Amino acid sequence: MIGIGRWGAAKAHLPSTPAPRTGGSVDALADVRADAPRVKPVRTRTGLASCLAILLTSAAVFAATPAAVAETLRWARASDATTLDPHAGNTTANHSLFHQIYEPLLTRERDGSLQPALATAWQMQADPTVWHFTIREGVRFHDGQLLSADDVVFSLERARAASSDMKSWLATVAEISKLDAHTVVVRTHRVNPILPSYLVHIHILNAAWARANHALLPQAPGQASSPFAETHENGTGPYRVVSREPDRRTVLTRFDAYWGRDRFPLGVSDIIWLPISNAATRTSALMAGEIDFLQDVPVQDVSRLEQQPDIRVTRGAENRTVFFGFNVGDKTLRRGDGLSANPLADLRVRQAFNLAIDRASIVRVVMRGMGQPTGLVVPPSVNGYSDALDLVPPPDPAVARTLLAEAGYPAGFQLVMNCPNDRYLNDEAICVAVSGMLARIGVNVTLESRPSAVHFAKVLKRETDFWLYGWSVPTLDSAYMLDALFHSSGKAYGAANLTGYADPAMDARIESLSTADLRYRNAMLHNIWTRANQELVYLPMHTQVLHYATRARFDIPIDPFDIPFIKQVPPPRVP
């Protein structure tokens, strides 16, 4: 099990430098990974095995039967996926559904390693800006068409289109082409030694299907028109969509022609995806046997669920930090209270906020121990994280009030805080607690709490000055966050920098990460995070601890990225 608070078990398997290729020795940037299946079918436990042994008198027969078992998993989450278009919505809930239906070229295992998916090998060429990807042969889409390099080229180009929510993942890509029917060439603007890590959520669509259904480009969810790819799919994944009712249910069934049917347990034949926003309702549904898998377990219900004999609760550290964003770039507040200047643009004010908040109390009381206070916005499992920089200041309201006075706000000021109420662990309660702590130093907060879809739309439109945010890092490398959150906004960078922060020196440091010199790169990462800590553009709060709760007969381990791969779930045990 992955350790709580620090991704201990996973971190132990990761190199101290970012992995520039797929395996083998760390001194060979152009090393090639042969296609050897790493995920072996997981045998069920004694109860089911004994039953089948009696019926079939052969354990060998049992080993070949999981994919034939008809077993439905009723899977509840706090919020629904916003779309079925894998390039239109970059959220964890979306990717949780996408990964059952679609597939990328590579996937990330729970131990942090990259594994083959639709690519069987990947290799940096002698020119370090060029990569070759070998495409798996014999893979079929859900409509029966065979996967080819053309589909990969089309999908990667679609994912980096201006309307794509995945474009920042491919910001370093200059050109994508086909070498032959099963080889794709990716050329980057600059050296990107971790390019394969940026492909783990870039899913592959069928090009002919997309063209026939006018789905050439992704469209942001919630637009006036509903594009075909938002409500339909044609992936290569282990499950295909049977029906879709947004915000109610999505029904998936096992794809019998799936290329990995002999490589993965596939113990679940059908999935019923059920978004249930109310925390108490989700817990009650599990206890009543109405659902089988509760992914977003309310922290206040963990202890009660652990006492149920027919329910299994697992926990583990998530690859995610939760933090607040500041509007530091505007001259006045976006939601102003008549102030002639933007107080958040003053570093002393941000430092006052940092000293006003008692993170340990929030984790202990509000989150009931389901987190780890942090002084960095980058998670511990990510290359570039440093214990030396992860310093959580003890709360000191007196010094905080002095800093506000020095900044010209001895009586404090008014501020609107925006918070989701269904996205992170006890997110709304966290915001309430922070509001109270800021009130002690004279900052009077008006809290606006909304469902995540509404909250993030407001954040993306830059209609807020102070907002709760959370990020995971699927690449396991800091550049993912630095490119998007700290670099000034531009064509290739700053896709999620909604703070208005712009520092040419910081931009230059971030851009210098484009090098194959990993020793220099890691030293620069430490330099950048040191500077980021000093700037306090974001206010770190904590890393999260995940809980999954299932009917006891199901075995679904914690995924550090909070994206379970249901194809890896073995057949459930017989009660």
Steps between C-alpha positions, in 0.01 A plus 500: 500500500624847420602687813278771642623859471798416282490276197757275661446172319474666160783742557739217581465374143560833333838627383635820648503645151203516263472187289578607142407166349321186595726286709843348541812691595471869585798593285341411166260769385414311184434165666212298353233316693397167351134413532480269799172500689558616858146466631424135544152362567434502872358178636205525730516385859422167652119513506441539129800290405376209712150525357628492144742222580208286618297578190778481244757283681775708345673812622629548146145541373436768762806695383347533155145590606501851656408680176196273461356581842199735498543738792367855530682771696283791616751782536410828675690827485423845638478656155445386144737519208418816306538338159592181313743696281842408643661823377229737627521474878824458699362399841561192713133400486511519121819298475357238736228433244716556191753233605230234500395590143806641326872435526819709473832386358637439852348463844626564849504212748425547870873471576569794270646304209404560138347200326417421136142557390437583133874550455719195551829693498622859499846636432681834495705527181855628451338839454357543853204699368373196306314202646372182331197312632424147385124449477349173618370281217167317493316751721137563413277795573155437640350522149739230376749717311869426547728751674772652283761772520256731320264485798783588737617795290142627471434466873821670611435787261142527625622500862727797436237706316413842641160373619649200682524494878804271462710733286735599782610136526636525145637853523852391406385311189590659166401231252331157494536269201474139389816312410313185400172323583609432856758767582425857604764772514470789745733795469517758778586871493760441766649203681236336719655200679166406661276526193359145544372599845287771339312242293339297779166683469505576126244250372481367147184534289417339169575759232247374244223494764582855610496630144175323414329647806637855472710459814827631361554736793410480868256749647486615860210344694188706562487678165173577324547214256579143602772358275488132408811403695357650818228234513647215291828306498711269289801400703719193533450462874381196696145638533263664256209731572151349496312809617578845633275725712712795617488559876293181545672188374730361236491129417805321359546141392812295439640520146541140390757584230726690742866437420590454867233243588770237566728741690268649762255339745191676354300361792227762453279454196280811538542837668221728613654843569284698743575863594358568849582851618360472853758347736249343739307347209816342360584338833144382556490348152811293573376386839164404351666291227379730221855564375814288506781757479506842664798695373446836673455388860392784731766538768239514774374153402830313477492369858138387473563318172808327641280343767269336245588130455387491137689814393869534420667841551847560358713812528814641346676825417377684194728662246330837561544821694219735595578872506354847452569722202549878529424769245841666506508653152209745491530856630165470677301203628275328249229489765602825663366671809592854400873468564718709274762224480510122500623392845582149375762645267703592810724215617459611861127436480557152360752434776237611753255247358770234525549573871130530579412144400536208738543214254555237767167583666318485167645157424428375853150644551350569158659212309516263798861415431446426130784719378850632558569875548740628236702808417540406131240475225689208340417152644774295672493228232608743227852562372605841630332469838730575793450433870722800568255730320186342640487728802162564662517823703343492846191723509575847636200738472687781680780509243240464224317813621831688510571403139155621394561832673837539331331437166251781573206294628502541880122449512505212251277487193211315338564201272287249309615138522383246241486135595366174351270295718534161332856467372757448777482340842274727709579789269222729617581437868865584429395834352278574799791432737741717299242781492484493879879507534530796263232685696733492801745725314232734366435348157123462473425225251178450309492132411338392173477121487373329185514163320836441337374548144379851586799576723766414242315680224519817712868442572580443132320823409715684757196614694648436842787635711546220752403143422554141612683284251660157486745336264634153445811443291460200266844558349664467845720795400476861618510646150135401461399748774762762426415523130128537570476686832811719536614595150333811363208431269589447138457266207705214642504580870284624785185315395373492860671815631188690602679709761644757261849422630768585243873504569745486205770352725267221613397440138864461399565253781198289403597500134853390594352166613498403131827312514626145503751594771305351791746609769469863393125459462450373856715782642288750309179343635623565855586856402152556353311360796709710737395809306138385479488459878624854544242644260198324658291532185315194628428420863578130569265320737544122505544180305195275499445148625259295292242251621317244290211302643364188330278206570737255666499259207663760270873574512574849360832638630567871538636667189730794595362696204142416606429334166412133554551268203205265530656257251751417775228399747482121549168314512328573833509239770196289572353608839 
